[in-house]
Amino acid sequence: MKAIVYERYGPPEVLQLKEVEKPTPKDNEVLIKTHATTVTSGDWRVRSLNVPAGFGLIMRLVFGVSRPKQPILGTELAGVVESVGKDVRKFKVGDQVFAFSDAAMGCHAEYKCMPEDGAVALKPPNLTYDEAAALSFGGTTALDFFRRGKLQSGERVLVNGASGGVGTAAVQLAKHFGADVTGVCSTANVELVRSLGASHVIDYTKEDFTQNGETYDVIVDTVGTAPFSRSKASLKERGRLLMVLAGLPDMLQIPWVSMTSSKKVIAGPAAGRAEDLRFLAGLAEAGEFKPVIDRRYPFEQIAEAHSYVDTGRKKGNVIITLEHDD
């Protein structure tokens, strides 16, 4: 099968299209033929090792010290179950599914094995493969942070970086949970963020949300530009700062914030769970959650997709489409 392989860290040019062995599902696994996958900010960070302050060494220990342990990037896909292991009961050949491999990656390939109890779910029938492939990364991240932050209906939520992959999901999910949502983005994305359900949109090129006197129950920082030192005055009493992107210095001050104020900082990697995928699929089928797609690239042009994601200017999700001979 064809896969996009990288054997050293670096710029998009390290990615190569190669023939690799097609995987065989274990007894508890399904083999999925990939129709669409994505390039996320996570793929960019793992490929380039461009990570928040203090995490360079940790990333190398997790993903490979001198070169990548897992040479195939990609955390989300949508496709068709081609074969199943003998113990699989939840899925059958021909099922249209989407999946999230998280830190195990490996989705930038024509085929991917996933455990049936892993983060795999049936594709909502009203979504294309492209849309379904983009359900997981932003959706599960936003869900996990809202769960840890104990978001309540009626609370005021500000999403900093509201037009990105996690941001566009966070705006829609906060709205679904009954929050009053404010999105922060650039001029070009104001209408997009408003269309996703934000009641208020702040153009950061014209206004600093930390200086306008407004306060929020929850601030979601998806881009790492609203640390506690900058946003604490914008948090209400018992307010929570959800740091989707946090450096080690930010995380080390979390206990001090809890000890010295009623406010909380919540950070650390998000957990993607199978039940979260099914929840997102249900919302998508009901028309209450739809992944935003910025650009599509064919599989062979994945390096160009990475170059675009590297700019930090993508709106929502960047999709990679795979053509199969059949």
SULKA-V106620 format. One record per pair of residues at least 24 apart in sequence whose C-alpha atoms are under 10 Angstrom apart, sorted by the first residue. I is the first residue (numbers start at 0). J is the second residue. D is the distance in Angstrom with one decimal. If there is no record, write none. Layout:
i: {I,I}
j: {J,J}
d: {D,D}
This chain:
i: {0,0,0,1,1,1,1,1,1,2,2,2,2,2,2,2,2,2,2,2,3,3,3,3,3,3,3,3,3,3,3,3,3,4,4,4,4,4,4,4,4,5,5,5,5,5,5,5,6,6,6,6,6,6,6,6,7,7,7,7,7,7,7,7,8,8,8,8,8,8,8,8,8,8,8,8,9,9,9,9,9,9,9,10,10,10,10,10,10,10,10,11,11,11,11,11,11,11,11,11,11,11,11,12,12,12,12,12,13,13,13,14,14,14,14,14,14,14,14,15,15,15,15,16,16,16,16,16,16,16,17,18,19,19,20,21,21,21,21,21,22,22,22,23,23,23,23,23,23,24,24,24,24,24,24,24,24,24,25,25,25,25,25,25,25,25,26,26,26,26,26,26,26,27,27,27,27,27,27,27,27,27,27,27,27,28,28,28,28,28,28,28,28,28,28,28,28,28,28,28,29,29,29,29,29,29,29,29,29,29,29,29,29,29,29,29,29,29,29,29,30,30,30,30,30,30,30,30,30,30,30,30,30,30,31,31,31,31,31,31,31,31,31,31,31,31,31,31,31,31,31,31,31,31,31,32,32,32,32,32,32,32,32,32,32,32,32,32,32,32,32,32,33,33,33,33,33,33,33,33,33,33,33,33,33,33,33,33,33,33,33,33,33,33,34,34,34,34,34,34,34,34,34,34,34,34,34,34,34,34,34,34,34,35,35,35,35,35,35,35,35,35,35,35,35,35,35,35,35,35,35,35,35,35,35,35,35,35,36,36,36,36,36,36,36,36,36,36,36,36,36,36,36,36,36,36,36,36,36,36,36,36,36,36,37,37,37,37,37,37,37,37,37,37,37,37,37,37,37,37,37,37,37,37,37,37,37,38,38,38,38,38,38,38,38,38,38,38,38,38,38,38,38,38,38,38,39,39,39,39,39,39,39,39,39,39,39,39,39,39,39,39,39,39,39,40,40,40,40,40,40,40,40,40,40,40,41,41,41,41,41,41,41,42,42,42,42,42,42,42,42,42,43,43,43,43,43,43,43,43,44,45,45,45,46,46,46,46,47,49,50,50,50,51,51,51,51,51,51,51,52,52,52,52,52,53,53,53,53,53,54,54,54,61,62,62,69,69,69,69,70,70,70,71,71,71,71,71,71,72,72,72,72,72,72,72,73,73,73,73,73,73,73,73,73,73,74,74,74,74,74,74,74,74,74,74,74,74,74,74,75,75,75,75,75,75,75,75,75,75,75,75,75,75,75,76,76,76,76,76,76,76,76,76,76,76,76,76,76,76,76,76,76,76,77,77,77,77,77,77,77,77,77,77,77,77,77,77,78,78,78,78,78,78,78,78,78,78,78,79,79,79,79,80,80,80,81,81,82,83,83,83,83,84,84,86,87,87,87,88,88,89,89,89,89,89,90,90,90,90,94,94,94,95,95,95,95,95,95,95,96,96,96,96,96,96,96,96,97,97,97,97,97,97,97,97,97,97,97,97,97,97,98,98,98,98,98,98,98,98,98,99,99,99,99,99,99,99,99,99,99,100,100,100,100,101,101,101,101,101,101,102,102,107,107,107,107,108,108,109,109,109,109,115,116,116,116,117,117,117,117,118,118,118,118,118,118,118,119,119,119,119,119,119,120,120,120,120,120,120,120,120,121,121,121,121,122,122,122,122,122,122,123,123,123,123,123,123,123,123,124,124,124,125,125,125,125,126,126,126,126,126,126,128,128,129,129,129,129,129,129,129,129,130,130,130,130,130,130,130,131,131,131,131,131,132,132,132,132,132,132,133,133,133,133,133,133,133,133,133,134,134,134,134,134,134,134,134,134,134,134,135,135,135,135,135,135,135,135,135,135,135,136,136,136,136,136,136,136,137,137,137,137,137,137,137,137,137,137,138,138,138,138,138,138,138,138,138,138,138,138,138,138,138,138,139,139,139,139,139,139,139,139,139,139,139,139,139,140,140,140,140,140,140,140,140,140,140,140,140,141,141,141,141,141,141,141,141,141,141,141,141,141,141,142,142,142,142,142,142,142,142,142,142,143,143,143,143,143,143,144,144,144,144,144,144,144,144,144,144,144,144,145,145,145,145,145,145,145,145,145,147,147,147,147,147,148,148,148,148,148,148,148,148,148,148,148,148,149,149,150,150,150,150,150,150,151,151,151,151,151,152,152,152,152,153,153,153,153,153,154,154,154,154,154,154,154,155,155,155,155,155,155,155,155,155,155,155,156,156,156,156,156,156,156,156,156,156,156,156,156,156,157,157,157,157,157,157,157,157,157,157,157,157,157,157,157,157,157,157,158,158,158,158,158,158,158,158,158,158,158,158,158,159,159,159,159,159,159,159,159,159,159,159,159,159,159,160,160,160,160,160,160,160,160,160,160,160,160,161,161,161,161,161,161,161,161,161,161,161,161,161,161,161,161,162,162,162,162,162,162,162,162,162,162,162,162,162,163,163,163,163,163,163,163,163,163,163,163,163,164,164,164,164,164,164,164,164,164,164,165,165,165,165,165,165,165,165,166,166,166,166,166,166,166,166,167,167,167,167,167,167,167,167,167,167,167,167,168,168,168,168,168,168,169,169,169,170,170,170,170,170,170,170,171,171,171,171,171,171,171,172,172,172,172,172,173,174,174,174,175,175,175,178,178,179,179,180,180,180,181,181,181,182,182,182,183,183,183,185,187,188,191,191,191,192,195,195,195,195,195,208,209,209,214,215,215,216,216,217,217,217,217,218,218,219,219,219,220,220,220,221,222,223,226,227,227,227,227,227,227,231,231,231,231,234,234,235,235,236,236,236,236,237,237,237,238,238,238,239,239,239,240,240,240,241,241,241,242,242,242,243,243,243,244,290,290,291,291,291,292,292,292,293,293,294,294,295,295,296,296,297,297,298}
j: {108,109,110,107,108,109,110,298,299,70,71,72,105,106,107,108,109,110,298,299,70,71,72,73,105,106,107,108,109,298,299,301,302,67,69,70,71,72,105,107,108,46,66,67,69,70,71,72,46,65,66,67,68,69,70,71,46,47,63,65,66,67,68,70,44,45,46,47,48,49,59,63,65,66,67,70,43,44,45,46,47,48,49,43,46,47,48,302,305,306,309,43,46,47,301,302,303,304,305,306,307,308,309,301,302,303,305,306,46,47,302,46,70,71,72,300,301,302,305,71,299,301,302,107,108,298,299,300,301,302,108,108,108,109,110,108,109,110,111,112,110,111,112,82,83,84,110,111,112,81,82,83,84,85,111,112,113,114,83,84,85,86,87,112,113,114,83,84,85,86,87,114,115,83,84,85,86,87,88,112,113,114,115,116,117,82,83,84,85,86,87,88,90,111,112,113,114,115,116,117,79,80,81,82,83,84,85,86,87,89,90,91,92,111,112,113,114,115,116,119,78,79,80,81,82,83,84,92,110,111,112,113,114,115,76,77,78,79,80,81,82,83,92,93,94,95,96,97,98,106,109,110,111,112,113,76,77,78,79,80,81,82,93,95,96,108,109,110,111,112,321,323,75,76,77,78,79,80,81,96,97,98,106,107,108,109,110,111,128,132,320,321,322,323,76,77,78,79,95,97,108,109,110,127,128,129,132,298,319,320,321,322,323,75,76,77,78,97,106,107,108,109,127,128,129,130,131,132,133,295,296,297,298,318,319,320,321,322,73,74,75,76,77,78,97,98,99,106,107,108,109,128,129,130,131,132,133,295,298,317,318,319,320,321,72,73,74,75,76,77,106,107,129,130,132,133,136,295,296,301,304,305,316,317,318,319,320,72,73,74,75,106,107,133,295,296,301,302,304,305,307,308,316,317,318,319,72,73,74,75,133,136,137,163,164,165,304,305,308,309,313,315,316,317,318,136,163,164,165,305,308,309,311,313,316,317,72,73,74,101,102,136,308,71,72,73,74,102,104,305,308,309,72,73,305,306,307,308,309,311,309,72,73,102,70,71,72,305,309,309,244,245,246,223,244,245,246,247,248,249,245,246,247,248,249,245,246,247,248,249,245,246,247,102,102,103,102,103,104,105,104,105,107,103,104,105,106,107,108,102,103,104,105,106,107,108,99,100,101,102,103,104,105,106,107,108,98,99,100,101,102,103,104,105,106,107,132,133,135,136,99,100,101,104,105,106,107,118,119,131,132,133,134,135,136,100,105,106,107,108,110,111,119,128,129,130,131,132,133,134,135,318,319,320,106,119,120,121,122,127,128,129,130,131,132,133,134,320,109,110,111,121,122,127,128,129,131,132,321,110,121,122,128,110,111,112,110,112,112,112,113,114,115,114,115,115,114,115,116,115,116,115,116,119,120,121,115,119,120,121,120,121,122,120,121,122,123,124,128,131,120,121,122,123,124,128,131,132,121,122,123,128,129,130,131,132,133,134,135,276,277,280,122,131,132,133,134,135,136,273,276,132,133,134,135,136,139,271,272,273,276,135,136,271,272,135,136,269,270,271,272,270,271,298,301,319,321,298,321,298,321,322,323,273,272,273,274,271,272,273,274,271,272,273,274,275,276,277,272,273,274,275,276,277,273,274,275,276,277,278,279,280,276,277,280,281,276,277,280,281,283,284,277,279,280,281,282,283,284,285,280,283,284,283,284,285,286,280,283,284,286,289,290,318,320,290,292,295,316,317,318,319,320,283,289,290,291,292,316,318,279,280,283,289,290,290,316,317,318,319,320,164,289,290,291,292,315,316,317,318,164,168,276,279,280,283,288,289,290,291,316,164,165,168,271,272,273,275,276,279,280,290,164,165,168,269,271,276,316,163,164,165,166,167,168,169,290,315,316,164,165,166,167,168,169,171,172,271,275,276,278,279,288,289,290,165,168,169,269,270,271,272,273,274,275,276,278,279,164,165,166,168,169,221,243,268,269,270,271,275,165,166,167,168,169,170,171,172,173,219,221,241,243,269,168,169,172,173,269,270,271,275,278,279,268,269,270,271,272,275,169,219,240,241,242,243,265,266,267,268,269,270,169,172,173,176,217,219,239,241,265,239,241,265,266,269,216,217,218,219,238,239,240,241,263,264,265,266,217,239,176,177,178,216,217,239,176,177,178,216,217,176,177,178,179,177,178,179,180,216,178,179,180,215,216,217,238,179,180,181,214,215,216,217,218,234,235,238,180,181,182,197,214,215,216,217,218,219,234,238,239,240,181,182,183,197,199,200,201,208,214,215,216,217,218,219,220,233,234,240,182,183,184,197,200,201,217,218,219,220,221,222,241,183,184,201,203,208,218,219,220,221,222,223,224,225,242,184,185,192,203,219,220,221,222,223,224,225,314,185,188,189,191,192,193,195,197,200,201,219,220,221,222,314,315,187,188,189,191,192,195,221,291,312,313,314,315,316,188,192,221,222,291,293,311,312,313,314,315,316,221,290,291,292,293,313,314,315,316,317,219,220,221,222,243,290,315,316,192,219,220,221,222,243,314,315,191,192,195,196,197,288,289,290,291,314,315,316,195,288,289,290,291,315,195,219,221,194,195,196,197,198,219,288,195,196,197,287,288,289,290,196,279,282,287,288,197,198,287,288,282,287,288,216,217,215,216,215,217,218,208,215,218,208,218,219,207,208,220,312,314,314,291,314,315,314,287,288,289,290,291,233,233,234,238,239,240,240,262,241,262,263,264,242,264,243,244,265,244,245,266,245,311,249,264,252,253,256,262,263,264,256,262,263,264,262,263,261,262,260,261,262,263,261,262,263,262,263,264,263,264,265,264,265,266,265,266,267,266,267,268,267,268,269,268,315,316,315,316,317,316,317,318,317,318,318,319,319,320,320,321,321,322,322}
d: {7.4,6.0,7.2,8.9,6.0,5.8,8.4,9.4,9.8,9.5,7.1,9.4,8.8,8.7,5.9,4.1,6.3,8.5,8.9,9.6,8.2,6.1,7.5,9.3,9.1,9.1,5.7,6.3,9.3,8.3,8.4,7.9,9.3,9.9,8.9,5.3,5.0,7.5,9.4,8.2,8.9,7.9,9.0,7.5,8.7,5.2,6.6,8.0,9.7,9.8,6.3,6.2,8.7,8.9,5.9,9.0,8.1,9.1,9.6,7.8,5.0,6.2,9.8,8.5,9.8,7.9,5.4,5.4,6.9,9.9,10.0,9.6,8.5,6.6,7.1,10.0,9.5,9.8,9.3,6.1,4.6,7.5,9.2,8.8,7.4,6.1,9.7,8.8,8.5,8.0,9.0,8.5,7.9,8.2,8.4,5.0,7.4,8.6,5.8,6.1,9.7,10.0,8.7,9.8,6.3,8.9,9.2,9.0,8.5,9.5,8.3,8.9,9.4,9.1,9.5,10.0,7.9,6.3,9.3,9.9,8.9,9.0,8.3,9.8,9.4,8.7,6.9,9.4,9.0,9.8,9.5,9.6,9.0,9.9,9.8,9.2,8.3,6.8,8.3,9.6,7.1,6.9,6.7,8.7,9.2,8.8,9.5,9.0,7.3,10.0,7.5,6.5,5.7,9.2,8.8,5.8,7.8,8.5,8.1,5.5,8.1,8.8,9.5,8.3,9.1,8.2,7.6,4.0,5.0,5.2,6.9,8.9,9.6,7.7,5.4,7.0,5.3,5.3,8.8,9.9,8.5,5.7,6.1,8.1,10.0,8.8,6.1,5.3,8.6,8.1,6.6,10.0,9.5,9.9,6.2,5.3,4.1,5.3,8.4,9.0,9.8,6.5,7.6,6.0,4.4,6.2,9.7,9.9,7.4,9.7,7.6,8.4,8.6,8.3,5.6,5.5,6.3,6.2,9.9,9.4,9.8,8.4,5.7,5.6,5.2,6.1,8.3,9.0,6.8,5.8,4.5,6.7,9.0,9.7,9.0,8.2,6.1,5.4,4.4,5.6,7.4,9.0,9.2,9.4,9.2,8.9,8.1,9.0,9.1,9.9,8.4,5.6,5.3,6.1,7.6,9.4,8.3,5.4,5.3,6.3,6.1,9.1,9.9,9.6,9.7,8.8,6.0,4.7,6.8,9.0,9.6,9.0,9.8,6.4,5.9,4.4,6.8,8.9,9.7,9.5,9.1,9.9,7.9,8.6,7.1,5.2,5.6,7.2,9.1,9.4,8.7,6.9,9.1,9.0,7.5,5.9,4.7,7.6,9.9,9.8,9.7,7.8,9.2,9.9,6.4,7.8,8.6,9.9,8.6,6.2,5.1,7.0,8.0,8.6,5.6,5.4,6.7,9.3,9.2,9.0,9.7,9.2,9.3,5.9,5.5,8.7,8.4,5.9,8.8,9.6,10.0,9.3,8.8,6.8,5.6,4.6,5.8,9.0,7.1,8.0,5.7,4.2,6.5,8.9,9.4,9.6,10.0,6.7,6.6,8.7,9.7,8.6,7.3,9.6,9.1,5.5,7.5,10.0,8.9,8.7,5.9,5.1,6.6,8.1,9.8,6.6,7.6,6.2,6.9,9.5,8.4,8.0,8.5,9.9,6.7,6.6,9.3,8.9,9.4,9.4,9.1,9.9,7.1,5.7,4.5,5.3,8.5,8.6,6.5,8.3,8.6,9.8,8.8,9.4,10.0,9.8,8.1,9.8,6.9,6.6,9.5,7.3,7.6,5.7,6.5,7.2,9.9,7.8,8.1,9.0,9.3,7.8,9.0,9.7,7.5,9.7,9.6,8.4,7.1,9.6,9.5,9.4,7.1,7.1,9.0,9.6,9.2,8.2,9.5,9.0,6.7,7.8,8.1,9.4,9.4,9.8,9.3,8.6,8.4,9.3,9.1,8.9,9.9,9.9,6.2,6.2,7.8,9.8,8.7,8.2,9.1,9.8,9.2,9.8,6.6,8.8,10.0,7.0,6.5,9.9,8.9,8.1,10.0,9.6,9.5,9.8,7.8,9.3,9.3,9.8,9.2,9.4,8.2,8.3,7.4,6.4,4.6,7.3,9.5,9.8,8.1,4.7,5.9,7.3,9.0,9.7,6.2,5.0,7.3,9.8,9.6,7.1,6.6,9.2,8.7,9.4,9.6,7.7,7.5,7.3,9.1,7.8,9.9,9.4,6.8,4.7,7.1,6.1,7.5,9.2,8.6,5.3,5.1,6.3,5.8,8.7,9.0,7.9,8.3,9.0,8.8,5.0,5.4,4.4,5.0,8.4,8.2,5.6,4.9,5.0,7.1,7.5,4.6,6.7,5.6,8.1,9.5,9.9,8.6,7.4,4.5,6.2,7.5,7.9,8.8,6.1,8.6,9.8,9.9,9.1,5.8,6.9,8.2,6.5,6.9,8.5,9.7,6.2,8.3,9.5,9.8,8.8,9.6,8.3,8.6,9.8,7.7,4.5,7.5,9.1,8.6,9.5,9.2,9.9,9.4,9.4,9.6,9.4,7.5,8.9,5.4,7.3,8.5,5.9,4.6,8.4,9.4,9.9,9.6,9.0,9.6,9.8,8.5,10.0,6.6,9.4,9.0,8.3,9.7,9.6,9.6,9.3,9.5,9.6,9.7,9.4,9.0,10.0,9.5,9.2,9.8,9.7,8.9,9.3,9.1,9.3,8.7,6.5,9.1,8.0,10.0,6.7,8.4,10.0,9.5,9.9,7.3,9.5,9.0,8.5,9.6,7.1,8.4,8.7,5.9,5.5,8.6,8.6,8.6,9.9,5.5,4.3,4.5,8.3,9.9,8.6,8.2,9.0,6.3,5.6,8.9,8.0,10.0,9.8,6.1,6.0,8.9,8.2,8.3,8.4,9.9,9.2,9.1,8.8,7.4,9.7,8.9,7.3,9.8,8.7,7.9,8.6,9.6,8.9,6.0,7.2,9.2,7.4,8.6,8.6,8.2,9.4,9.5,8.5,10.0,9.1,7.8,9.5,8.4,6.9,9.7,9.9,9.8,8.3,9.0,8.5,9.6,8.8,8.8,9.3,7.3,9.0,8.4,9.5,9.6,7.3,9.9,9.4,7.5,5.9,9.5,7.1,5.6,4.0,7.7,8.2,6.6,8.9,9.0,6.1,9.1,9.9,7.1,8.3,7.1,8.6,9.5,6.2,5.9,9.6,9.7,7.7,9.0,7.7,7.7,9.9,9.7,9.1,6.9,9.6,9.5,9.1,9.4,9.3,5.7,7.4,9.2,6.8,5.4,9.3,9.4,9.3,7.1,8.0,6.2,9.1,8.8,9.3,7.6,7.6,9.8,8.5,9.5,9.8,8.8,9.3,8.3,8.5,9.7,9.4,6.4,7.9,7.3,9.6,7.5,6.0,7.8,7.3,9.1,8.4,9.9,8.3,8.9,8.9,7.8,8.9,9.5,10.0,7.8,9.1,9.8,8.5,9.0,5.9,8.0,7.9,8.8,6.4,8.1,7.4,9.6,8.6,7.8,7.1,7.8,8.6,8.8,7.7,5.9,9.2,9.3,9.9,9.7,9.6,7.9,9.6,10.0,8.5,6.5,7.9,9.4,9.2,7.6,7.3,9.2,9.6,8.0,9.8,9.5,8.6,5.2,3.9,7.4,7.7,5.6,7.6,8.5,8.5,8.7,8.4,6.7,9.2,8.8,5.3,7.2,9.3,8.0,9.0,8.2,8.2,9.7,7.0,9.0,9.7,8.5,8.7,8.8,9.6,7.5,7.3,5.4,7.5,9.5,9.8,6.2,7.2,9.5,8.1,9.7,6.7,9.7,8.6,8.4,9.9,7.9,8.4,5.4,7.1,7.0,9.7,6.3,7.9,9.3,6.5,5.1,8.9,9.6,7.5,8.7,8.8,9.3,9.5,8.4,8.3,8.7,7.6,7.4,9.0,8.7,9.2,8.9,7.5,9.7,9.1,9.2,5.8,6.4,7.5,9.0,8.6,9.3,8.4,9.8,6.5,8.4,7.6,7.7,8.1,9.3,9.2,6.9,9.0,8.5,8.8,8.0,9.5,9.0,8.9,10.0,8.0,9.9,9.8,8.7,7.4,9.3,9.6,9.9,7.7,9.8,9.7,9.2,6.5,8.1,7.0,8.7,8.8,7.0,9.8,9.4,8.9,7.8,9.2,8.1,8.5,7.5,9.1,7.2,7.4,7.1,9.2,9.7,5.7,4.3,5.2,8.4,5.6,4.8,6.4,9.7,9.6,5.0,6.2,8.6,7.7,5.9,7.6,9.9,4.8,6.1,7.7,8.0,5.0,5.3,6.5,8.6,9.9,9.5,9.8,4.9,6.2,8.5,9.6,9.2,5.8,6.1,4.8,5.8,7.5,9.8,9.8,9.6,10.0,4.6,5.8,7.4,9.2,9.1,9.3,9.6,9.1,9.0,6.6,8.4,6.4,4.8,6.1,8.4,9.6,9.8,9.6,4.9,6.1,8.8,9.2,9.5,9.9,8.5,6.0,4.8,6.3,7.4,9.8,9.5,4.8,7.0,9.3,9.2,9.1,7.4,6.0,4.9,6.0,7.0,8.7,8.1,7.5,9.9,5.5,8.6,9.9,9.5,8.5,6.8,5.6,5.7,8.9,8.8,9.8,9.9,9.2,8.7,9.2,9.3,6.5,9.8,9.6,9.2,9.0,9.8,9.1,8.9,7.8,9.2,9.0,8.9,9.7,6.5,8.4,7.4,6.2,9.6,9.7,8.8,9.0,7.9,5.3,5.9,9.6,9.7,9.8,8.0,8.7,8.8,9.6,8.6,8.0,6.3,5.0,4.5,7.3,9.1,8.2,7.7,8.9,9.7,8.0,6.9,4.0,5.4,8.7,9.8,9.7,6.7,9.3,8.6,9.9,7.4,9.0,9.0,8.4,8.6,6.4,8.9,9.8,9.2,7.6,8.9,7.1,7.2,9.7,9.9,9.7,9.1,7.6,6.9,8.2,6.0,9.1,8.8,7.7,8.1,7.0,8.3,8.2,9.7,8.1,9.2,10.0,6.6,6.6,6.4,9.8,9.7,9.8,5.8,6.1,7.9,7.6,6.2,8.2,9.4,9.3,9.3,9.2,8.4,7.3,9.1,9.0,9.3,9.9,9.0,7.2,8.4,9.7,9.7,9.5,10.0,9.5,9.7,10.0,9.9,9.2,9.4,9.9,10.0,9.6,9.2,7.9,9.7,9.7,9.8,7.8,9.2,8.9,9.9,9.8,9.6,8.8,8.8,10.0,9.2,7.9,5.8,9.4,9.0,8.6,9.5,8.6,9.5,7.2,9.9,9.6,10.0,8.3,9.6,7.1,9.6,9.6,6.9,8.7,9.9,8.9,9.3,9.7,9.2,9.0,9.1,8.6,9.7,9.2,7.4,9.8,8.1,9.6,9.7,7.5,9.5,9.1,7.8,8.4,6.0,6.2,9.6,4.8,4.6,7.0,5.0,6.5,8.8,4.8,5.8,7.2,4.8,6.1,8.4,4.9,6.1,9.4,4.9,7.8,9.7,7.3,7.7,8.1,8.8,7.1,7.3,4.8,6.0,8.9,4.8,6.2,7.1,5.7,7.9,6.3,8.7,5.8,7.0,6.3,9.1,6.4,8.1,8.0}
